[in-house]
Amino acid sequence: MSPAERLKITVNIAKEAGQMIVKARQEKNFAHRYKDQGRELVTDVDVAVDTLISERLQYHFGNEARLSEELAPNRDALGQQGPLWVIDPIDGTVNFAHGLAHVAVSIAWVLDGRVRIGVVHAPFLGETFTAIAARGAWCNDTPIQASRSDDLERCLVATGFPYQRDIRLPLMRRFAVVLSRCQDVRRNGSAALDLCDVACGRLDAYYESVSPWDFAAGWLIAREAGARTGHLYACPAGIPEDLFGENLLVASPAIYDELGELLRLADDSAATPG
């Protein structure tokens, strides 16, 4: 199957999942609970959408391996060779539950550790972002291009914070340092859409630590749109860079090094006593 054919099927699956999400909010017929020791919100819509996506992928692509937030979260799959689907049924669950629009279905197809196809569908915003490795990125089938800003002081930067309150304090130092140097900072609540906003130039940069399913599709979309993608620190052996979600940095190529240095200086300052 060609990459274009695979992408078309993936887009159709993501849009069907989006319709389920919209209907669930309209009918307000979902319950929620907390996972990860009571820190992270999950709704029964997350599980239902993950089930739908998994069933559709099974139908079209047989037994290709899957890594998904709700049904198949075993990260042992990250280092495997061959095909792997990486799925976030609802990126921005808290936004979804609170009636906010920054909600996305994120589906990436990975081959031998490299993301080859990415789809991020935002059902409440009416936008579908797509990319094929080495072929470019699109929003609603229109080509997109990342920011070319070369002045950090005029840049709009996005980030996010983990649910674990006890590890937020060092990240607040990063936040303060970046805010003191850039135009402003946004926190929209969906890593996938932050990456897509970088891809189409609405944001100039994004940094955060997230799970593979949060960023895999958006990572490819941003890179194919011309953003520079990487990590603040070296990735561990055995996990492909395309699937390692710690200390991500995605930015306009001209500000990437400066912003990375600024974030690392903030980390060094936090680690220095006094």
Secondary structure by P-SEA (a helix, b strand, c coil): ccaaaaaaaaaaaaaaaaaaaaaaaaaccccccccccccccccaaaaaaaaaaaaaaaacccccccccccccccccccccccbbbbbccccaaaaaaaccccbbbbbbbbccccccbbbbbbccccbbbbbccccccccccbbbbcccccccccbbbbbccccccccaaaaaaaaaaaaaccccccccccaaaaaaaaaaccccbbbbbbcccccaaaaaaaaaabbbbbbcccccccccccccccccccccccaaaaaaaaaaaaaaaaaccc
